[in-house]
Amino acid sequence: MKVIFVVKMIDFIDPQGIMQLSAIAKTKGHETFLGILTRENIFKKIEIIRPEVIAYSATTGEHKYYLRVNEEIKNRFPGIFTVMGGPHATFFPECIYNSTLDAICIGEGDEAFLELLQRLEKKEDISDIKNIITKTKHNEVRNFYPDLDSLPFPDRDIFYKTTEMGKFPIKSFMVSRGCPYNCTYCFNHSFRNMYKNRGVYLRRKSVKRSIEEIIYVRERYPIQFVKFYDDIFTYPNDPWLEDFCREYKRQIKLPFHCLTRPDLVNGEIIRTLKDAGCVSVSMSIEAANSYLRNEVLKRNMSDEQIYKAFELCRKYSISTFANSILALPKSKIQDDIATVEMNIKCKVTFAEFPICHPYPGTQLGDFCRENGIFGADYDKIHLSYMFESPLDCFTKREKKIQKNLSLLGTVAVWKPGLKNLILKYLIYMPNNIIYVMAYILTKMYLVKSKIYPFKLRARDFPGLFLKGLRVDTFKHSAEVR
């Protein structure tokens, strides 16, 4: 069968889920293609390729673009089967009822998507496929996929051969699935409940398999820098990490970035990462106010742990990337300002300040709905959590200040000498394009020089700059309905 995976746009992150599903489909002889809504006429592409299946993978906020285009696809090509997976479908399966989708896939789709294709090809009934939901049947999930080593390498060709991603010198990898923590803004808690008694949640590829995948990509595409996008890459007293870092240093020898938590960092881990080639880590602070951080967000870490973790990174010359959430329920503008100040005190290399969005499947989202500060109209949620708060507990003026702080907080952390000007005056001014540009230019400089350092040919810079400018401008602009 022919399948077109449809995405809204190309960012700087490898879409691991689509790549994995494409690879699995190809193992059974299916053909896969890519459609990009912002770059091509998807209807002409459908006419040329004539696929039997259109597939989307959607986050909340992104979903509305796919539901909208799917309506037109079904009008023009009623015989094409359309299916959507990803976080939005998983945690808000009700989205199928007011849509023209034929089905949604909840949870992990490795086996379910392939089974769906096989049955569609044979014109068999799909109503009892586990993980698949139709308008008339809600099936349970199957067990977690237990052996990540047995999966084919993600099909990077589907993106790398058709877009600039192939030539981009940074490549992303995931060597695990799952996170053992219960941060309320994340869906891990709900995901574990969905799969209760259905296998081991936290799974890792073997060191051998992980290294082989990087080598496979390096032999086929240019790569200067590696990003590991695992929710948690490091754990204390972790033999896997020790083995991986040893083999990575011996066989790969490329600078890399990974994610961890301040309460998981110690001197031994940082030394191990540094020795293997780690140049930057992501560690979220989330909130300076300990009540917001530990009671509202369930981060369960102290100020001391946070300061110590960032100090250790500075000691070993590892750059840091920190996320902190603004506009949390029960928060005040002064709490958000304090969060920026904590990032400055931690001497974070690059800080971002996303604004709280009440996503389905998260305890934080449930709290917002139960307390009447969000009406569960997910079509009103912006594709990007960098846009202004959708919560009803803030005034319009507060939302404007939060948006300014989200932009200029990044600048203040980079240049602490501007802190007073920004935090006492500029954030209270009307929203404007200058603030957006100040954020974008600061981000581009720090990401390129400190977080994901790589060499760029002079002739490639304009294109990369314009792409980054378009993506980030969209994330901070009102969506066209």
N, C-alpha and C positions, 0 to 999 in steps of 0.2 A: 504494500500500500504506500501511497505518497502522503506525507505529512508535512504541513507547513507550521513551524513554530513562529508565532507572531509576537513581537516585542514592540513596545512603544518607541524606545530610542536606545542608542548605544551609549553607555556610560564608560567609565574606566575600570569596571569590575567585571571579571569573567562570570557569566551566568552559569554557575556550576550545575544547577538543577536541570536546565534545558540541555546542557552539554551531556549530562549523564543519561537522560532519557533518550536523546538522539543516538548515543552510542549503543544503548540496549536495543533500540528499535533496529538499528543497522545489523546487529548480530543475527537477526532473523529475516534479513533480506528486505526490510522496508526502506524506502527512500525518504530522506528528510531534507527540508529546505528551511530557509530563514526569511521572514518578512519583517520589515522595519517600518512602522507607521509614519515616522517623521521623515523618511527618506525616499519612499517609493509609493506608487499607487498599488495598494494591496490587491485591489480588484483585478487590475491588469495581470498581476503576478498569478493570481488564482486562475485566470483564463488561460495563461500560458502553461502552467504546471499541471492544472486539473487535479488537485489533491482530493483524496477521499476524506481526509481529516485535517481540521484546523485546531491547533492546541495553543493555549495561553497559560502562563504562570504568573499569578498576580499577587502583589501585596495590596493591602487596603489603601485606597486612594488611587492606585494605579488601575484597579479593577474596572472603574467606570469607563475608561477609554476602551477596554476590550469588550465590555458589554455593549457599548455604543456601536463599535465597528462590527461586532458580531450580528447585531440586528440587521445591518445592511447586507452583510455576507449572506445571511439566511434568506433575505428577500431576493437577492440576485442568484444565489446558488443553493436552493433549498435541499438538494441532495447531499451536501457536504455535512459530515458529522463534526460537531464542535464541542470541545471539552476544555474546562479550565481547572487548573490545580494551583498550588501555592498557598501561602498563609491565609489569604482572604477566603478562598473556597473552603479551606480546612476549618477555620474557626467561625465562619459565617456561612454555613452551607445553605441557609435560607435564600441566599442570593440567586439560586437557580430558579426559584419560583416566579420571579418577575423578570426573567431573562429569556432570551431565545436559545440559550445553550441546550445541548442535548444531554450533557452530563457534566458533573464535576468530579474531581479526584481529590479525596481528602488524605492527609497524612503522607507517608512515603509512597511514591508512585512507581518505584522500580519494577515491581512485579505486576502491579495493577494496570499500568499503562500498556505494557507489552501484552497482557492478557486481553485487554480491550481491543487492541489492534488485531490480534489473532482472531478474535471472535467476529469482529466487524468484517474482516477479510473473508471469513467463511459464512458470513450472513447468519451467525448464530445469535441466540438470545444473550443480552449483556446484563440483564436485570439482577443477576445474583453475584456479580463480580465484587469481591471484597474491596473496600476503599472507593468504590464507584457509587455515586448517588445520581439518580435520575429524578424527574418530577414525580414519579410514582413509587420509587423504591429507595430506601435509605439503608445501605448495607454497612455492616460493621467493618472495622479494619482487620487486616491480617496481622501476623506477627511482624515484629521488627525484622528488617533484613539483617541476618546475623553476621555474615562474613563479607566485609567490605572488600577484601582482597579478591573475591571472586567476581566482582563487577568489572566490566571492561573499562579501560581508561576513558575519561570523558571525551566526547567528540568535539574537540576544539576546532576542527576544520570548518564546522558549520558557521562559526563566527570568524575565525582567523583567515579563511580563504576568501571571504566575501566582504570584509570590512577592514578598517585600518588596525583592528586589534591584533592582527597577526604580526605587523611590523612594530607595534608598540613594545618598548623594551622591558616592560613590567608584566609578569605573568603571575596569576593567582592560583593557589592550590588549597584543597581541604583534605586533611589526613584523618579526620574524625567526624563523628556525628554525635550530637547531644551535649547537654550542659547540665551539671548536677545542682545548679543553684536556682533559687526561686525569686529572682528579681521581678517585681510586680509589673514592670513595663514590658516584660518579655513573655512569650507564649510557652516557654519550656514547662512550666507547671501544668498547664492545660494539656500539653502534648503528652506528658508522662501519664496523666490521668486517662487520656484517650486510649493509650496503649497499656494500661495497667494489666499486669500478668501476661504480657505478650512479648517477653524477651528483654534482653539487656538494652537499656537506653543509650548509655555512653559506650560507643564503639570506636575503635581505631584501626586504621590500616596498619599492617606490619611495617617495621622500619624498611625492610627490603622492598616491599611494594611501593612505599612512599617515595623512596629514592629512585626507583625504576621509572616512576611516572614523570618525575622532574627531568630525568635524563632523556626520556622519550620526547618530551616537549622541546628540550634544549637542542636535540639533534635535528629538529624540524623547523624551529622558529627562533628568531633572535630573542635573547633573554639576557638582561643585565641585572635584574633585580627580581626577587621572589617575595610574594606576599602570601602568608598563610592566614586564611580567613576563618579558621576554626574558632568557635565561641571561646574556648579556653585551650591554649596551646601548651601551657606549662602547669604542672602540679608538683608540689613538694615530694621529695623522696620517690622520684619517678624514674625507674630503670629505662622505660621506653624513651624518655626525653634524653637521657644520657647516651643511649645507643644511637638515637637518631642524630644528635648533634655531632657525635664522633664520625658517623658515616657521611653526614652532610659535609663536614669539613674536609673529609678525605676525597669524596667523589664529586661534590657539586662546586664548592668554593665560590659561591655567589653571595653577595650581601642579601639579608632578608629582614622581613618585618613579621611580627606575630602579636597575638592578643593574649592578655592575661588579666589578673585582678591584683590590686595592691596588697590584699591580704594573702596572696599566694606567693609573693615575691620574697626571696631571701638572697643573701650574698652568693650562695653556691649556685643557685639557678641563674642569676645574672652573669656570673663568671662563665658558666657553661654556655649560655647563649652568646655572650661576647666572643668567646673563643671559637665558636662555630661560624661566626660571621654576622650575627645579629647587629643591625645598626639602629633599629628603632622598635619600640613596643607601644601597643595601645593599652592603656589602663584607664578605665572610667572613674571619675570622681563622683559624678552625678549631682551631688548637692553638698553645700558646706554645712547647712543646718542638719545636725545629727538626727533630729526627729524625722525630718523629711527623708533623709538618706536611709535610715535604719528602720523606721516604723512604716512610712508610706511606701518606700521603694524596696524594703527588705534587703538592703545591701549587706547589712551586718558586718560593718567594719568601722574601726575607730579613726579619728583624725590622725593619731600617732602612726597607725599602719599606713595611711595614705602618704603622709609626709616622708616616712622612712623609705617607702618604695620608690618614690621619685628621687629621693636623695641617693639611693643606691644606683639608680640608672645614671644620674649625673656623675657619680664617682667612677663608673666604668665607661663613660662617654657614649651612652646609649640615648638617642633622642626619644622623646616621649610625645605621644598623641593622646589627649584626654578628651572624652566626651562628658558633658554635664548637662542635665536637663533643666530647662527653665519653664516657668509657668506651671509648676506642679499644683494640683489641687491642695488647698490649705496654705499656699505660699503667698508671700508678699513680694513686692518689687525689691525691697531691701534684702530678702533672702536670695534673690537672683544676683543682686550686686555682690553679696557676700560670697557667692559661688565663684564669680569671676575673680574676686580678690584671693580666694583660696587657690585657684589655678595659678595666679601670679606668685603667691607665696611658695607654691610647689615648684616654681620655675619650669612649668610645662613648656615644652618646645612649641607645640602646636595644639591649640585648644579649639574645640567646636562646642557650640551651645545650641543643640536642637531644642525645639519647643515641644512640650508634652502633648502627645496625641493619644486618644483613648482607643487603642486598637482592640478588635474583638479577640477573644481568647486569652486576654491578659487580665490579671487581677486589678490592675490600675484602671483598665477600661471598664470592668464591672463596677468598680467603686464610683466612677464618674456617672455611669448610667443610674445606679441605685440611689445616688444622692442628687439626682435631677440636674446635673450640670452638663450633661451631654445627652441628646435625644436619640442616639443610635442611628442617625441618618448618615451612613458611611459615604454616601455620594457627595457629602459636603466636605469630606476630609481631603485635603490637598495631597497630591502625589508625594510631596516632600514634607518630612517633619521639620524642615527648616522654615516653613511658612508660619503665619501667626496662629495663635491658639484657637481651637474650635470650641473651647469650653465656655459655658455661660456664666461662670463665676467671676469673670474678669470684665471690667469696663472696656469700652473702645479705647480709651486713653491708655489703660494698662496694657492692652494688647499691642498698641503702637510702641510703647516703651520696651516691652519684651522683645519685639521684633528688632528694634534698634540695638538692644543689648546682645541679641543673638549674633548680629553682624559685627558690632564694634567690640564686643568682648574678646573676639579673636585677635583684634588689633591691640587691645590693651594688654593682653597676656604676652604678645610678641614684643611690644614696646611699653614696658611698665611706666616709663616717664610720661606717657600720655594718659595714665590711669585717671587722675583727677579731672582732667578736661573731659574725658569720655564719660566717666561715671557720675560726675556732678552736673554736667551741662549738656553734652551732645546727645545722650540717649533720650532727653526730654524734648528734643526738637522734632519737627515733622519728619516722617519717613521720606527718604529720598534716594535717588540713584547713586549719589556720591558714597553713601554708606555701603551700598551693595558692591560698588567697585572697590572700595577700600578693603572689604572682606575678601573679595575674589582675588585681588592682587596679592594680599597677604597670604592667603591660602596657597595660591599657585607657587609663590616663592618658597614658602616653608616646606610644602610637600615635595617640591622638586629638589630642594637643596638639603633638607634635613631628614624628612621622614622616609621618602622613597628616592634617594639620590640616584640619578642615572645620567648618562651622557646623551646629549641630543644634538643632532646635526642642525646647523643654522637654518637650512632650508625647511626643516621639519617644524621649527618652532612656531611660525605663524599659524599653521593648521592646528597644532595642538593647543595653542593659546585660544584660538577662536572656538574650538570645540569646548574647552573648559569654560569659556565665557558664556557660551550658549546654555550649557547644562546648568551652571550655577545661577545664571540670571533667571532661568525658568523656575528653579527651586525656590526662589525668593519673590516670585511674581504671582499675581492672581491668575488662576487658570481661566481659560476661555471656555465658557459653557456651550 
